[in-house]
Amino acid sequence: MRKITTILNFAFTCSLVFFSSFAVVAQSETDDNTTIRIDWDVCKYYPSAETHVSKINVPEYILQKMARGGSNCSTFIVNYNGFTPEAEAAFQFAVDIWSNALESVVPIRVEANFGPLDPGVLGGAGPAGFRLISVPGVPSNTAFPLALAEKLEASELPDASETFSNDINATFSSTANFYFGIDGNTPSNQIDFVSVVLHELGHGLGILGFGRVDDPDMPTEGVLRNNGFVNVWDNFIENGTPEAITSFADPSAVLLTELTGNNLFSNGPITTLQNNGIKPSTYAPAVFRQGSSYSHWDEATYPPGNANSLMTPFISRGEAIHDPGLVTLGFMEDMGWSICGGSLLSVNDFNLNTVNISPNPFDTSFTIEFNSNTTDVFNVSLVDINGRVILNTTKSAINGKLSISNLEHLKPALYFVRISNTITGHTVIKKLVKE
């Protein structure tokens, strides 16, 4: 019998505002895999009642890559259904932004539909499925959105029928009052289509969690796991104490309190670094909004016009956001995506390529090596996947090297190493695996 793998297929799209519920539809096992199918109601994405004319441009480094043409850092294969030429061009512009922001050797397949939806509904998108794959240090019950799973496996992953499926499913309204220009000069009475597509593809790439409630109309309990599985997003969410969201009884009333307490944050080390050292606040209003709560950055923290506002739960008329934002890209990197060009620079523009850590994986010690014979003093922190600081030390480099030892007590897991120059303030974070 061949190795049994697990596929979680979700018949849903995740958007800014939608109403949904979980229900196990089927579970089957073959010699090849186990398939668990989950049924969600259709996501419904509505425009905000507000008007806010603002413009966040495409990052200059991405714009330059797009202008040069040629090969992108990742390839999106989009099957367009029903699109007008101007809608398709705007959709492709959003695709090109993501393809020049994230790296993957595996094509990312998108099924894109354009047609009439209910009045006021803009559309939505989300992962076509989730996969369980083995990633060093990541809890074994973690499900990865299909596009990310394939990126990490460096291979397209077949479904139960041994065929390759879509990675992202997307549907958008053909009757909504969209602005299809790609210049970001969105009129005050229209919704910017590029921003909507960019946001929804972000969900399809992994910006969403499994947190929900037992009854959308009259919730009494919060629910997190699906058949015992969590999403990779869930591993990085904690409250202000801090306590990991995965540590609460599931389902439970106390978990509902956490999901509606306006006190949830992402503890991703790279995400936090890109947010000036502050853990980004996630959207957790007092009334749980299915499809909006828990799976977005907080609207009040990143309002219209903020550089990190793309993945908040609302979009206004006249608002153009053509930049994923450093916080979102930081979380993408925490999840396992590779950033186009190697990695994000820190807020201090410290080049990751100037630092090397070996061995990786390590056993009882590792060495940090710089590309110069620096003797500067560095602060080194070792952080686990739940944001806990396992080690914190400050020491001088000797001939451009720092040695960190006596780590035999650490359990095998994925860690993040934060290295800060105490003189210049430059900071960099790298991933490290303990065998």
C-alpha positions in Angstrom: 0.0 0.0 0.0 1.3 3.4 -0.9 1.7 6.2 1.6 -1.6 7.6 2.8 -1.8 11.4 2.6 -4.7 13.7 3.6 -6.5 16.2 1.4 -8.9 18.7 2.9 -11.1 20.1 0.1 -13.2 23.1 1.0 -16.1 24.0 -1.3 -15.9 27.7 -0.4 -14.4 31.0 -1.3 -13.2 33.3 1.5 -14.0 37.0 1.2 -14.4 40.2 3.1 -17.9 39.6 4.2 -19.8 36.3 3.9 -22.0 33.9 5.8 -21.1 30.3 6.1 -21.1 27.1 8.2 -19.1 23.9 8.3 -20.5 20.4 7.7 -18.7 17.2 6.9 -20.0 16.0 3.5 -18.0 12.9 2.9 -15.0 11.1 4.1 -13.4 8.3 2.1 -10.1 6.4 2.2 -8.3 4.8 -0.7 -4.8 3.2 -1.1 -3.6 6.7 -2.1 -5.2 9.2 0.3 -8.0 10.2 2.6 -10.3 13.0 1.4 -12.3 15.1 3.8 -14.7 17.5 2.1 -16.2 20.5 3.9 -19.2 22.4 2.6 -19.4 26.2 3.2 -22.1 28.5 2.0 -21.1 30.9 -0.8 -19.0 33.8 0.4 -20.6 37.2 -0.2 -18.4 40.3 -0.4 -20.1 43.6 0.0 -18.7 47.2 -0.5 -18.5 49.4 2.5 -21.1 52.1 2.9 -18.3 54.7 3.1 -16.5 56.6 0.4 -12.8 57.2 0.9 -10.7 58.3 -2.0 -7.2 57.0 -1.4 -4.4 55.4 -3.4 -1.7 52.9 -2.4 0.5 52.3 -5.4 2.1 49.1 -6.5 5.5 48.8 -4.7 8.3 50.2 -6.9 10.3 47.0 -6.9 7.3 45.0 -8.1 6.4 47.7 -10.7 9.9 47.6 -12.1 9.8 43.8 -12.5 6.4 44.1 -14.2 7.7 46.8 -16.5 10.7 44.7 -17.5 8.5 41.7 -18.4 10.1 38.3 -18.8 9.8 35.6 -16.2 8.0 36.3 -13.0 8.9 34.8 -9.6 5.8 32.6 -9.8 3.4 31.6 -12.6 -0.3 31.9 -12.2 -2.4 30.0 -14.8 -5.8 31.6 -14.9 -8.8 30.1 -16.6 -11.1 33.1 -17.4 -14.8 32.4 -17.7 -17.1 35.2 -18.9 -14.8 38.1 -18.4 -15.0 41.3 -20.5 -11.6 42.4 -21.9 -11.3 45.3 -19.4 -12.2 43.0 -16.5 -9.7 40.4 -17.6 -7.0 43.0 -18.0 -7.6 44.3 -14.5 -7.7 40.8 -13.0 -4.4 40.0 -14.8 -2.8 43.1 -13.4 -3.6 41.9 -9.8 -2.3 38.5 -10.7 1.0 40.1 -12.0 1.4 41.9 -8.7 1.2 38.6 -6.7 3.4 36.7 -9.3 6.1 39.3 -8.7 5.8 39.3 -4.9 5.9 35.5 -4.2 8.1 32.7 -5.4 7.0 29.2 -6.4 8.4 26.7 -8.9 4.9 25.2 -9.1 2.2 26.9 -11.2 -0.7 28.4 -9.2 -3.9 27.5 -11.0 -6.9 29.9 -10.6 -10.4 29.2 -11.8 -11.9 32.7 -12.4 -15.6 33.4 -13.1 -17.3 36.6 -14.0 -21.0 36.8 -14.0 -24.2 38.1 -12.3 -24.4 37.6 -8.5 -26.9 38.7 -5.9 -27.4 42.5 -5.6 -24.5 44.2 -3.8 -22.3 41.1 -3.8 -18.8 41.9 -5.3 -17.4 38.3 -5.3 -14.9 36.2 -3.5 -12.0 33.8 -3.8 -10.3 31.2 -1.6 -8.2 28.0 -1.6 -9.7 25.2 -3.6 -8.5 22.9 -0.9 -6.1 22.3 1.9 -3.4 19.6 2.2 -1.5 18.0 5.1 2.2 17.9 4.3 5.2 17.3 6.5 7.0 20.5 7.2 9.9 20.4 9.8 8.8 21.9 13.1 5.2 22.6 12.1 2.5 20.7 14.1 1.4 17.6 12.2 -2.3 18.6 12.3 -1.7 21.7 10.3 -3.4 22.0 6.9 -1.9 24.2 4.2 -3.8 26.0 1.5 -3.2 24.0 -1.7 -1.0 26.6 -3.5 1.3 26.9 -0.5 1.4 23.1 0.0 2.5 22.7 -3.6 5.1 25.4 -3.2 6.5 23.7 -0.1 6.5 20.3 -1.8 7.9 21.8 -5.0 5.4 19.7 -6.9 1.8 19.7 -8.0 -0.3 17.5 -5.8 -3.0 15.3 -7.3 -6.4 14.9 -5.7 -8.2 11.6 -4.9 -8.7 11.0 -8.6 -5.0 11.4 -9.3 -5.7 14.6 -11.3 -4.5 18.1 -10.7 -7.1 20.5 -9.5 -7.3 24.3 -9.2 -5.4 25.9 -6.3 -7.8 28.9 -6.1 -11.4 29.4 -7.0 -12.6 33.0 -7.7 -16.0 34.5 -8.6 -16.7 38.1 -9.2 -19.8 40.1 -10.1 -20.3 41.3 -13.7 -22.9 43.8 -12.6 -21.2 45.6 -9.7 -20.1 49.2 -10.2 -16.4 48.4 -10.6 -13.6 50.6 -11.8 -11.5 48.5 -14.1 -8.6 50.9 -14.6 -5.1 49.8 -13.4 -3.9 53.3 -12.5 -5.5 53.4 -9.0 -7.4 56.6 -9.9 -10.7 55.1 -8.7 -13.7 57.5 -8.9 -15.5 58.2 -5.6 -18.6 56.3 -6.8 -16.9 53.1 -7.8 -15.1 50.1 -6.3 -11.6 49.4 -7.5 -11.6 45.9 -9.2 -7.8 45.4 -9.0 -7.9 45.9 -5.2 -10.8 43.4 -4.8 -9.0 40.8 -6.9 -5.7 41.4 -5.1 -7.4 41.0 -1.8 -9.3 37.8 -2.7 -6.3 36.2 -4.2 -4.5 36.9 -0.9 -7.2 34.7 0.8 -6.6 32.0 -1.8 -2.9 32.1 -1.0 -3.5 31.6 2.7 -4.7 34.7 4.5 -7.5 33.0 6.4 -8.1 30.9 9.5 -10.5 28.2 10.5 -12.0 30.2 13.4 -15.8 30.3 13.3 -18.9 29.9 15.5 -21.4 27.1 16.1 -24.4 29.2 15.0 -23.9 32.4 12.9 -27.3 33.8 14.1 -27.1 32.9 17.8 -23.6 31.7 18.6 -22.9 30.1 21.9 -19.5 28.5 21.2 -16.4 29.3 19.2 -15.0 26.6 16.9 -11.5 26.3 15.5 -10.5 22.8 14.3 -11.9 21.0 11.3 -11.9 17.3 11.9 -8.9 17.9 14.3 -7.0 20.0 11.8 -6.0 23.7 12.1 -4.9 26.0 9.3 -1.3 27.4 9.2 -2.8 30.9 10.0 -4.2 29.5 13.3 -0.7 28.6 14.5 0.3 32.2 14.6 -2.7 33.8 16.4 -2.7 34.7 20.1 -4.5 37.0 22.5 -2.9 39.9 24.4 -1.8 37.8 27.4 -0.4 36.1 25.3 -2.1 32.7 24.9 -2.2 30.8 21.6 -5.7 30.5 20.1 -5.0 26.8 19.7 -4.7 26.4 23.5 -8.4 27.0 24.2 -11.0 24.3 24.5 -12.5 23.6 21.1 -15.5 24.1 20.7 -16.2 26.2 23.8 -17.8 29.4 25.1 -14.4 30.6 26.1 -13.1 30.3 22.6 -16.1 32.4 21.4 -15.0 35.0 23.9 -11.6 35.0 22.4 -12.9 35.3 18.8 -15.1 38.3 19.8 -12.8 40.0 22.3 -11.1 42.5 20.0 -7.8 41.1 21.4 -6.2 38.8 18.9 -2.9 39.3 17.2 -0.5 37.6 14.8 2.7 36.6 16.6 4.5 35.7 13.3 8.1 36.9 13.9 8.6 38.3 10.3 5.1 39.8 10.4 5.8 41.5 13.6 9.2 42.8 12.3 7.4 44.3 9.3 5.0 46.0 11.7 7.7 47.9 13.5 8.1 45.3 16.2 4.4 45.3 17.1 2.2 42.2 16.7 -0.4 43.1 14.1 -4.0 43.1 15.4 -6.5 40.8 13.7 -10.2 41.6 13.2 -12.1 40.2 16.2 -15.2 42.5 16.8 -17.7 41.9 19.6 -20.2 40.5 17.2 -18.7 37.6 15.2 -19.0 38.3 11.5 -18.7 35.1 9.6 -16.2 35.3 6.8 -14.9 38.6 8.1 -13.9 38.0 11.7 -10.6 36.3 12.5 -9.3 36.1 8.9 -8.3 39.7 8.4 -6.1 42.4 9.8 -8.0 44.8 12.0 -9.8 47.6 10.1 -9.3 50.2 12.8 -5.5 49.5 13.0 -5.1 49.7 9.2 -7.9 52.1 7.9 -8.3 53.2 4.3 -5.1 54.8 3.0 -2.9 52.8 5.3 -0.1 50.9 3.4 -1.2 47.6 5.1 -4.9 48.0 4.5 -5.4 45.4 1.6 -6.3 42.5 3.9 -8.7 44.3 6.2 -12.4 43.3 6.0 -13.8 46.3 4.2 -13.1 48.3 1.1 -14.6 51.8 0.3 -15.7 53.4 -2.8 -12.8 55.3 -4.3 -10.2 53.3 -2.4 -7.4 51.7 -4.4 -4.9 49.4 -2.7 -2.4 47.9 -5.2 0.2 46.8 -2.6 -0.1 43.6 -0.5 1.7 45.5 2.3 4.8 44.5 4.3 2.7 43.1 7.1 0.8 40.7 4.8 4.0 39.8 2.9 5.7 39.2 6.3 3.0 36.8 7.2 3.3 35.1 3.8 6.9 34.5 4.6 6.1 33.2 8.2 3.6 30.7 6.6 6.2 29.4 4.3 6.0 31.4 1.1 9.3 32.7 -0.4 9.4 36.4 -1.2 10.4 37.4 -4.7 14.1 38.4 -4.6 15.1 36.1 -1.7 13.2 37.6 1.3 11.8 40.7 2.7 14.3 43.3 4.0 13.7 44.5 7.5 12.3 47.9 8.2 15.9 49.0 8.4 16.8 47.6 5.0 19.2 45.0 6.4 20.0 42.5 3.6 19.3 38.9 4.5 21.9 37.8 2.0 24.6 39.2 4.3 23.8 36.6 7.0 24.2 32.8 6.9 23.3 30.3 9.6 24.7 26.8 9.7 24.1 24.0 10.2 20.4 24.1 9.4 18.9 21.8 10.6 21.0 22.0 13.8 21.4 19.6 16.8 23.0 21.3 19.8 24.5 24.5 18.3 24.6 26.7 15.3 26.8 29.6 13.9 25.7 32.9 12.5 28.2 34.1 9.9 28.2 37.6 8.4 29.8 38.6 5.1 32.4 40.8 6.8 34.7 40.4 9.8 32.5 42.5 12.0 33.0 42.6 15.7 29.7 44.5 16.4 27.5 43.4 19.3 24.3 41.6 18.3 21.2 40.6 20.2 20.0 37.1 19.1 16.6 35.7 20.0 15.2 32.3 19.2 11.5 32.2 18.8 9.2 29.2 18.4 6.2 28.9 16.0 3.9 30.2 18.7 5.8 33.3 19.3 7.5 32.3 22.5 11.0 33.6 23.1 13.1 30.5 23.8 16.5 32.1 24.0 17.7 35.7 24.2 21.3 36.6 24.3 23.6 39.6 23.5 27.2 39.0 22.4 30.0 40.3 20.2 30.8 38.8 16.9 34.3 37.4 16.6 35.8 37.7 13.1 32.3 38.0 11.7 30.9 35.0 13.5 28.5 34.3 16.4 28.2 30.8 18.0 25.0 29.8 19.8 25.4 26.5 21.7 24.0 24.4 24.6 20.7 23.9 22.8 20.3 20.2 23.3 17.3 20.8 25.6 15.2 22.3 22.7 12.6 20.0 21.2 12.8 19.3 17.5 10.8 22.1 15.8 10.8 25.0 13.5 12.3 28.2 15.0 12.9 31.8 14.0 16.2 33.5 14.7 16.0 37.2 15.2 19.4 38.9 14.8 19.7 42.6 15.7 22.8 44.8 15.5 22.8 46.8 18.7 24.8 49.6 17.1 23.0 50.2 13.9 19.6 48.8 14.9 19.5 46.6 11.7 17.4 43.4 12.2 17.0 40.3 10.2 15.0 37.1 10.8 15.7 33.6 9.5 14.1 30.2 9.9 16.0 27.4 11.6 15.0 23.8 12.2 16.1 21.8 15.3 16.6 18.1 14.5 
